[in-house]
Amino acid sequence: MAFYGILAKVRPHDSMAVRGPVWHGSRATCLPDVSIIVPVLNEAPLIRPFLRHLRARAPGAEIIVADGGSSDGTVDLASGFYDQLVHSERSRAMQMNAGARVARGDVLWFVHADAELPRGCLDEIAQILHQATVVGGYFRIRLPQGPVYRLTDGFAHYAGILLRMRCGDHGLFCRSTVFQDIGGFPEVPLMEDVEFFRRLRSCGRVVHSDKRILVSPRRYEAIGRVRLTFAYGFIATLYVFGVPLPKLASIYKRACGDAPVADPNRMATRRDRRPENQCMTNKTDSVHSISLSLNDMGVLNQLMHGAATGFLTLTQMVALAESPNPTMKAIVVHEYGGPEVLKYEDAPKPEPKEDQILVRVMAAGVNPVDEASRSQKYAKFFGITLPFIPGYDIAGVVEKIGAKITRFRTGDPVYAYLSLKDGGGYAEYAVATEVEAAPKPQSITFGEAAGVPVVALTAWQALIDTAKLSAGQTVLIHGGSGGVGTFAVQIAKARGAKVIATASTANQDLLKQLGADVAIDYTKQKFEDVAKDVDVVLDSVGKDTLARSYGVVKKGGFIVTLVARIDQGELDKHSIRGASLGVEPNSSQLTEIGKLIDEKKIKVVVSQTFPLSEAMKAQQQVATGHTRGKIVLRVAEEPK
Ligand SMILES: NC(=O)c1ccc[n+]([C@@H]2O[C@H](COP(=O)([O-])OP(=O)(O)OC[C@H]3O[C@@H](n4cnc5c(N)ncnc54)[C@H](OP(=O)(O)O)[C@@H]3O)[C@@H](O)[C@H]2O)c1
């Protein structure tokens, strides 16, 4: 092959290491030109000692640092220690491919910055690639500490051989011509190593070396050995039972997409940069200060480590690991239109601003206004621009807080009405301000809590803030069985008012259960025949219903509509007052409503729950205009 017996190209750092033949027993062979590609992302504490180590263990090899957008000074620290630097998008596969594109070597070797290479590694590669039928190979990986790691190491290795797969780009090498033939690493968010290995094997033999690359167990140390081992074990077990890789990738992403571990954007501290902390084998200081990557060792390689020891439930797995480029599942609208424009897909996970909290959403409420946001007219009115994530009601757990947040802490259960402009509720994560969020009522589930904010605030602001409903007054509530209506009836009752409410035949029982004093079946009876001289009307129906309502209000009374412009002429004619309402986020009101819920003065009626992926169906139901109580999207499993 071309690389045997060819003198190395002289590069800035290998002037004293021009390669010539080396001897292996009785057989002479020459070292190939090897390009070592090191994908990095915020590796400031490790990068220098690692590159020095690389030079010492692989003298003469071309070193290419492939940066995925480090923000901690990694690139500056690496300067002078590499032969080439390439930048690419933050994705391990893309970084490695970018490195491979500029590589001059006949052999490409992919190594991560937390590794310790075996002595004589280039000799080993030369030996393995000596046979023309061999297209590539890999070094075995070892986690250095403890018998459990040893055991899982062994298990991972032999399971890999048995299953004819290799997981972990860490330590993989191959001929550069073959790398090009198979198109490099597939640029997928996860499992690119497994697919790459499969393609490599289809081109020829792939041989492993028994020499070990020592790899930092930083993920295990940062997250917890048992915790992470069990998490990986669960997914590995699914793999063994034949769950397809794309499905596994999506489960892994969903379950382990975010972790309370190192912040990849954090600058390395001065302490991190101290020479004594820059030793690769001195892991304890660096473990918590570096960006941890999903693919540090290759996901399935770690999964197999985990499979040696056990199982874990999905809910326990949440927040175990982080992705270098975090995404989440969400409903995204890319174009205006009907419910078919609601697409369930991956979207960037939001990052809270200094006045925001990041909420891990458990459930999201569905409202008629969500449908309106899909139309260009209303989107423009609300200030929404494409693409966007709809949804204004959320209930979940605070995952992260901005610097200016004082009223919430990580782990707090909250519910919120997100502003119409920003929305973002139909997603695994959403951001909210302190004005938008309040503590979740303790006595209800997240699913129920997600059905509260928009409609309960609307009822509150209509009856209490706007119409100033007081004890002893009579209120007529149209659409008493809907989202707004169910809260309006109960808020009015809690206020001490007499309640007359309208709904269709099927919902008469609900009106009574909610506490309405008089229930009117609008399909059988004209409401004005029953409701006369009321103090307040709350209209959520509009048109004819609103037009006929002016006449039932007593002089000096109040009519508030949610769906139309109030007719000043009608108000004057009847000597009444009135207003149209646009609901606003209000944290203190949401807190008050939460107290009434916990005091059992208000119950939440959720008639249907859909998984997030079926948001389209949920909106179609709401669009009928005949929803009983609330429709909610389930985004994650309720915590026990
Ligand atoms: N302006 C704002 O800030 C604001 C805020 C929230 C909501 N809204 C608007 O208010 C309206 C109601 O919202 P929502 O969330 O309560 O909707 P919803 O959950 O869909 O409830 C609609 C209710 O209206 C009842 N209904 C339908 N036709 C009726 C009629 N002719 N007479 C009496 N009741 C009738 C239905 O009961 P049956 O099934 O028994 O017919 C249903 O329960 C929507 O148009 C929404 O956009 C506005």
The ligand as a Gaussian input file, in Angstrom:
#p B3LYP/6-31G(d) Opt

LIG

0 1
 N      -59.954000      37.569000      25.005000
 C      -59.234000      36.735000      25.706000
 O      -58.269000      37.118000      26.367000
 C      -59.620000      35.285000      25.713000
 C      -59.051000      34.425000      26.626000
 C      -59.455000      33.104000      26.645000
 C      -60.391000      32.660000      25.739000
 N      -60.896000      33.532000      24.833000
 C      -61.907000      33.108000      23.867000
 O      -63.062000      32.715000      24.571000
 C      -63.701000      31.661000      23.899000
 C      -63.909000      30.521000      24.875000
 O      -62.666000      30.014000      25.251000
 P      -62.578000      28.623000      25.970000
 O      -61.162000      28.335000      26.204000
 O      -63.498000      28.595000      27.117000
 O      -63.165000      27.706000      24.804000
 P      -63.694000      26.213000      24.911000
 O      -62.980000      25.512000      25.996000
 O      -63.642000      25.674000      23.556000
 O      -65.200000      26.330000      25.392000
 C      -66.184000      26.757000      24.545000
 C      -67.500000      26.483000      25.243000
 O      -68.494000      27.262000      24.628000
 C      -69.723000      26.551000      24.738000
 N      -70.617000      27.013000      23.679000
 C      -70.530000      26.837000      22.355000
 N      -71.551000      27.466000      21.744000
 C      -72.296000      28.038000      22.712000
 C      -73.475000      28.825000      22.719000
 N      -74.114000      29.174000      21.612000
 N      -73.949000      29.249000      23.895000
 C      -73.338000      28.943000      25.052000
 N      -72.229000      28.189000      25.107000
 C      -71.709000      27.753000      23.942000
 C      -69.345000      25.120000      24.583000
 O      -70.232000      24.346000      25.359000
 P      -71.118000      23.179000      24.674000
 O      -70.129000      22.179000      24.201000
 O      -71.953000      22.708000      25.776000
 O      -71.840000      23.835000      23.555000
 C      -67.931000      25.045000      25.175000
 O      -67.937000      24.500000      26.428000
 C      -62.832000      31.308000      22.721000
 O      -63.334000      31.939000      21.577000
 C      -61.506000      31.899000      23.088000
 O      -60.753000      32.247000      21.945000
 C      -60.526000      34.823000      24.797000

